[in-house]
Amino acid sequence: MDFDKINYLQKFYMQQIPYKQRELDPNRISVPEGYQIEVFAQGLNAPIGMVFTETGDMLIADSGLATMNPQVLRMSNSGTEVVAEGFNVPLTGINYKNGHIYVSHKGVVTVINPDGTRQDIISGLPSYGDFSNNRVEISNDEKIYFGQGTATNSGVVGLDNSWLYEYPFFYDIPGSYIILNNVNFETNNVLIPAMSPAITGAFSPFGVPNAQQHEVKAGRLLASGSVLSANLDGSNIELVAWGLRNPFYMKFDNLNRLIISNQGMDARGSRPIANALDELFLYVPGAWYGWPDYSGGEPVTMPRFTPVRGRKPELLLETIPSIPPPPTAVFPTGSTIMGFDFNETVDFGPIGDIYIACFGRVRYEEFTEYVQSGVGHRIMRVNVLNGEILTFAINKSGFPEEAGLSRPTDVVFGPDGAMYITDMAVANIELPNVYQPNSGVIWKISKIIS
């Protein structure tokens, strides 16, 4: 999900779209026999995640993509209240430990203390591009782990990057020393039209080519497409893996394994990659996961990754840092996998299986955006033993709907063993990246007790 483009469109259109109440109908959503789905809460803005406290309260993260004012909400038996607001857009996730709320928002990780005070424990993260820093996960040894998204789609700054005008010198940074192939890309020079065209190389600012064979780029701590760790207070930040495009969500399972959801590349920009897959990975310390030259464990030079009206992708790296680990599971192009949780209640289903929110992707064709049908906008179940994926909840029409599932963003199992789903907002067919305030929903799926 390209948050920078969403922000741009939302600011432009939010005053032009009349508010329309979302009329919800759980009967339009198909769930397996023996389960039921209902509306748990509605009238939210653009919820992107949630977490339960030890008292059973639900903390909800509002991304701010509908209002430009991200919030953390608390839902309890007493009602719903705003815990904190005024974060950077987007707010990408929250977590909770011992009364402290960890909030991830653009470039920053903030802790809300039990007394309501706030502290930015990590700042200055490289989140000015397509993707931001994401939700933190907390380990048993009291470390936080989180994903840092990339600046670009596939390693090259181009005309698809709407942030280019505001941050013209921003680009992707590797997590280790790399040697580049001498591959450059030509576009119109939108920054200095009189000097058109612009020649841009990999891991370089716009208009700066890779000027020589075997060009070396140094890695940095705050790398693009990386997994970072730190102490609970934000100290001792470390780069522990990289080579992921947008590691949106990560969570420890009951075997203390860290599972990562990664969103695959798009067929857009100077280096479009067709049919790239979304992936679930098992965290391997120090690993390079393949971005920008691999998808689903395969090099992007394979024929399936060539766009219909584009050139065959060339490898950007002359030598790879290491062999990418194989994904645990892969999802169809356009799924845009986001938050997930593990089932731990035998009454609900197989223990350990992963249930994951598939936001759905907006595709780009000749500068026109449209919602891609047939994938996304659903909840998938992943068999952790063999990686098999199955659809668990989907609109009966197969399309995103105002009355049903629109933009699922997170899945969390509650203390009652039921599944809770945040659904960001109405997916407008004409303006698919613009969200209407008060149209966010939390759905609840539970097993029918006979």
Secondary structure, DSSP 8 states (H G I E B T S, - for coil): --HHHHHHHHHHHTTTS--------GGGEE--TTEEEEEEEEEES-EEEEEE-TTS-EEEEE-STTTS--EEEEEETTEEEEEEE---S-EEEEEEETTEEEEEETTEEEEE-TTS-EEEEE---S-SSS--EEEEEE-TTSEEEEEE--SSSSS---TT-GGGGT-TT-----SS-EEE---EEEE--SSSGGG--EEEETTS-TT----STTEEE---SS-TTEEEEEETTS-S-EEEEE--S-EEEEEE-TTS-EEEEE----S-SSS--TT--EEEEE--TT-B--TTTEETTEETTSGGGS-TTS-----SEEE-SS-----SEEE-TT--EEEEEE---TTTSSTT-EEEEE---EEEETTEEEE--SSSSEEEEE-TTT--EEEEEEETTSS--SSS---EEEEEE-TTS-EEEEE-----SSSTT---TT-EEEEEEEE---
